[in-house]
Amino acid sequence: MTMNRPRAVHLPKLRADNAELLCPSCGGEFLRQKQAQVFARSEDATAGVRVTFGDSGFAVDSGMGGNPSPRQDGISISLECDQCGAMSELTVSQHKGQTLIEHKASAGPATIYFV
């Protein structure tokens, strides 16, 4: 079964040990991590554990709001571009056994597929 996938993002300067993530708004190379959230739950559960990390510390709760995976675990990292100030989000989610990595700005998502 072939999934109808959004356009794939090709990471420039891809090396065996490193790849740079670029701002989806301006192409800038300098993105600051502002906040990270890790979501853990049983498949299809409405509650689980959400840990939010940021400049002011961390918080733990059972909410799943903001989870990039509608049915499973997920990771979300908020990023701010040093060049244009745009905010973007890097997410890791699961869908039917596939791990999807997505980097999106307010203009819409562009998904990175690792095969």
C-alpha positions, -999 to 999 in steps of 0.1 A, spaced: 0 0 0 14 34 -10 8 63 13 0 97 -3 30 116 12 37 153 13 68 165 -5 100 151 9 127 175 22 163 168 12 187 178 39 217 197 24 252 189 37 242 154 47 271 135 61 273 102 78 276 119 112 256 151 109 230 170 89 220 207 92 183 216 96 175 248 78 148 274 85 118 266 63 111 304 60 144 318 50 168 289 46 189 302 75 213 277 92 210 289 128 180 276 146 177 278 184 158 252 204 132 270 225 111 242 239 109 204 237 80 181 245 81 143 248 48 124 247 44 88 260 12 68 260 -3 34 251 -16 32 216 -49 51 212 -49 62 249 -64 97 255 -39 104 283 -3 95 290 28 114 301 39 147 286 72 162 297 78 198 285 114 213 287 122 249 283 144 278 295 125 280 328 127 243 336 104 214 330 68 203 336 52 169 337 15 163 331 -9 138 315 -21 160 285 -16 149 249 -23 183 234 4 191 209 14 155 203 24 151 167 13 115 167 -25 111 169 -23 76 183 11 69 197 43 85 212 58 117 198 85 143 202 81 181 194 109 207 194 101 244 189 128 263 170 135 300 164 156 312 134 184 336 144 182 352 109 145 359 103 130 352 137 105 327 123 93 299 145 92 264 133 86 229 148 106 197 144 85 166 152 89 129 154 58 108 152 46 73 144 20 62 119 13 25 111 48 14 121 65 42 102 85 69 120 79 103 104 101 134 109 85 167 100 99 202 101 71 228 95 67 266 96 34 285 97 32 281 58 27 243 61 45 210 66 73 194 46 81 159 58 115 142 58 113 105 51 143 83 60 141 50 40 
